[in-house]
Amino acid sequence: MFALVDVNNMYVSCERVFRPSLVGRPVVVLSNNDGCAIARSNEAKDLGVKMAQPWFQVRHLEREAGLIALSANFELYGDMSSRMMTLAARYAPRQEVYSIDECFLDFEGVSGDLVGIGRDLRATVLQWTGLPTSVGFGPTKTLAKLANHVAKTADRKPGSYPAALAQVCDLGAMSRAELDDVLRVTDVGDVWGIGRKIGARLHEGGIRTVLDLVHADMASLRRQFSVVLEKTVLELRGTTCLSVEDAPSPNQQIMCSRSFGEPVTGLSELTEIVSQFASRVAEKARAQQSAAGAVQVFITTSAFRKRDAQHGPSVTMPLVRPTADTRALVGAAVHALAGMYRPGFNYVKAGVMLVDLRPQGQEQGELDLFTGAAEQEAVAHHQDRSRLMGALDALNRRFGRGAVGVASAAHRTAHSSHIARQERRSPRYTTRLDEVPTARA
Ligand SMILES: [Mg+2]
């Protein structure tokens, strides 16, 4: 049995932990350089603010409806994320971090009251970090993800699902009839990996609800859609068939993480590993024509090596401009690693995650806003880089992954020369000593 734990409105929830006055108010978090909304509180969603909507389009709501806009504070979100992940990991033998605010827990071999475990997990994360989560259980990852959707929606929109399913929902514990009732009122578009496009095509073909999809004819689905959709349907029917690589990538993140065969203690070895991971995520970002606004890096020791001292830091670096350039991303990732690495620990796992993704070209628009000669040069330089990255990808496709890459050591300081414009950023409460909250009594 799998669980999917997901923080509700992650970025806004992180801000509310330290500014309770934001609770109940419409709040949006803006991307780097304060461009567009990348997170919305439920109240902001109710005002009609759309995901990725440019700030200038909704700015009027500041005066008219009390909308509050904050600059993204990825350093805070990344740190809150690792606290939440550490707590969640205690509840199951295996954890797979899926995105900055989501993880799968594998409960194989665990018996007992899963909903009770889920409620305890939720209460503990809320009490210890202040972050509200939703927890979904299911016999496959796709069903766990769907259970999470039900748990969240039942909580947010009373009446959408039975109230008992709010916050924690176990689809695996339901009778066939109960499960069918849930699937009958859930749109196919809400299934993991079925985007708006495929969702619309399914609707055209008369497959509107998840129940329709579960009963759909497999052979004709295979003819019309991809093998991935077929796997999704099998998963909805309760057969596990999505491996980690097959799993649809989260909307706003790209990640590469792996456990090492042998523990690693040296910085130079870790630098090499992190550089490889950063190159890999950069390549993935370019393949889907995205650019990242921030890079998160984590390294961790193993809780199973009981005699080892434990260290599991995670650092998130905001980028000056969204980018998919290998050199910029490797530079930022290596910089983050150098800041958090401590000698003498046996590290067994590392990961690099790109967050705050947006379509490539949007950042081109930002560059075009500038007119000075220096900026023109920056644009030219940027285009140069895209061509270079295209050549890099072509070489690696032809000669195998990693055939051509960057020598990472030279980039250690490449990142830190600019500071992103973040006029509305909250203090980095949990990671900067001079920014910790003050309590007056
Ligand atoms: Mg979330």
Residues whose N, C-alpha, C, O or C-beta is under 5 A from the ligand:
A	BS01	MG	D6 V7 N8 N9 M10 D101
